């Protein structure tokens, strides 16, 4: 995946949050394309969402190790669990459209 978001001037956790939110339009697009029976295009949308979510996961883990405030922010928001839940959902939808 190419860089999906410009994170200059942001902490790792802030970048992870931005990537988490950037994945949502791709998920919505995948659902719309799936309903139109454009399964390959839906899979590509979910792959793009997964790409952003994997990058968010990496940045979050890196940020949690660097600063206590980032760790505290990530645990307070429950960001790690939210990212994992969304990754699992996108993986399921990707596999669903792969078999269609």
Steps between C-alpha positions, in 0.01 A plus 500: 500500500613848426488759777134562555511807718735787572588472868754778527458687825289226657588250766487129417167457678346802328611357168351162595167666577507684168576176313220325688254765385645497147409133465127563544427649155661197337288267710185688402603492136560125525149444633345704220701317236413164653129578484545583132664157455834657408688254718853559375466875550355440846801283587737776387318751721532271799868445420555875506318525832712217638815672383412808702401293801823300498697822483292640787579189704872539434499868590296437814739232623798721424341795677411300808865404544636852451295714739288437805245761396445320169460170682251658741306659216486173305377298797249762612342519155514122450657566164687172481182296539314717251772456239507124554122475472498697178786292356311178570185642343684608184669162474165322525343722236801456272475121527124516449538688173787277397266199501216673317 
